């Protein structure tokens, strides 16, 4: 009844057998019941003398490490999968949470969401969990145009003669109030009739 690490003594066959997957024995066990079970965050293969911890953000389910709730696999189904936050979410504490209104994230990862206004000055999003810079729009009372000096896109305030319309307006979608006109749809020069 002296079995080696990862094994247990089987009285029926009078020999040593491998502890099953999900269990282990450090110095050899006197029976199958004495093979110790791995904890919920560990796994082991058949005949192991120890359990291996699951990677970060994973738990063992039927002796296989799987992503915990709110995380997704970055590789689909793979033995070396990494659990991470999905597009439109970031790590907050120990959970993935939706990007707040005004922010977006267009890739997998635990890193922070990008602030729309850092990319397009004055912009926001209509909802949380936005997954693209295309979700960054100008709020009502503003329209999207290029800054004449920096050439960067930004939200500019609706001026006299322009209809405040709705959120998400671009310069080409600006409606001109009655009694005003402009030379073309890309012009911000509004003139009173």
N, C-alpha and C positions, 0 to 999 in steps of 0.2 A: 504494500500500500504506500510505496514511496514513488510517486509520479513526479515528473519534471514540470517546470513552468508551463502553463497553458493546457495542462492535462488533468484528468481526474481518474481515480481508481474505480473500475467497474467490477463489482463482486461476482456478477453472473459469468463474465468471461475471464475473470481473474487476470485482467491486464489493464493497461492505461489507455484511455480514450481522450480525444481532443475536446476541450470545453467548447460548446457551440458558440457561434457568432452572437455578439451582444453580451457575452459573459467572459470571464477571465479567471485565472488562478495564478497568483504570484509565485508560489512555491510548490504547486501541485496540490490538488484537492483530494480529500479522502472519499468523495462521492460526487455525482453530478449535482446534487443539491448544494454542495459546498463551492461550486464554481460561482463566483460573485457576479451579479448583474451590473452592467455599466449604468451610470447615472443618465438622466434625460438629455444631457448635452454631450454625451460621449458615445463612441461606437467601438466595436472590436471585431476582428475577423476570427474565424474558427481557430482554436488552439493558441489564443493570445494570453500573454502574461500580464497585460495591462490594457486599459482602454485609452483611446485617443480622443481628445476633445474635438467637437465640431468647430469649424471656423466661426468667426464673429458673425452674429445675426442669424445663426442656424441652431436647430435642435435636432435630436435624433428621433426619427419616427421609424419603427420597425428596423432598427440598427442601420438606418440611412440618414445622413445629415440633410436636412431640408431647410429652406428659408423660413424664418419666423414670420408671423402675421405682419403685413404692411410692407414686406420686402419682396423683391422679385429676383430671379436668377439672371445674372448678366450674360450667361452663356447658353440659356435654354436648359437642356438636360445633359449634364456633364458631371463626371466624378470630381472635377476640380472647380466646380461652380463657385462663383462669388455672389453673395447676396448684396443687393444694392437697392436704391430707390429708383422708381420708374420715372419716366419723363413727366415733367410737371410737378414733381415732388422733391423734397430735400429732407435730410436727416435733422430731426429736432429731438434732442435727448437720445432715446433709444428706439424711436419710431420714425417712419417716413410719413411726412405730412405734406399736404398740398401747398404749393406756392401761394402766397397771399395775393389778393387783388393788387395789381400794379407790378407784378413780378412774373417771370416765366423761366422755364428750364427746358431746353430742347434735347437733352441727352440723359442717359442713365448715369447714376452716381449719387453720392451722399453730399456733394458740395452744395453750396448755397444757390438759390435762385437769383437770376439777374434782374435788377431793377429796370423797368422799362424806361424810366426817365433818364437813366444813365446812357441809354442807347439812342433814344429819341426824346429830346428835352420836352418835358411837360406831358408825356404820354402815360397811360395807365392801361389796365385790362378791364374787360367787362365782368370777368369772374375769376375765381381762384383756380388753381391747377392748370394754368396756361402753359402750353408746351412749345410756343414758337414766338419769335419776335413779331411775326405777323399779327399776333394777338394784341400787340401794343398799339393803342389807338388814341387819338386826341379826344378829350372829353367834350361834351356839348359846350358851345361857346368858343371853340377853338377849331382850327383846321390844320392839316398837315401840309407843310411847305418846306422849302430849303431856305436856310438862313443865308442872306445875301453876302455875308462876309465869310463865314466858316464853310459854307456849302453843305453843311450837315442838315439832315432832316430834323425838324422841330415842330412843336405845336405852337401856332401863332393865334393871337386873339382875333376874334371876329370884329371887324371894324364897321364903321357907319356905311350903310348901303348893302352890307352882306347879311343874309338871313342866318340866324343862329343855328337853324337846322337841327341835326342830331349829332350824337357822338360818332366818331370814326370818319368824319369828313376829310377828304383830300381837297387840295386846291381846285382840281378839275370838277369837283362835285359841289362847289360853293354855289348857292342860289343867291341871286342878286335881287334885292328888294325892288318893288315897284318905284319908278322914278330915278333909277340908277342904271348904269351900264358898264361893261368892260370890253376891251378889244378882243380878247380870246379867253378860253377856259383856263389857261395857265397864268393869266395876269392877275395881280393883286391890286392893280390900280383901278379903283372904283370911282367913277365920275358921276356927278349928279346931272340928270338930263336938263 
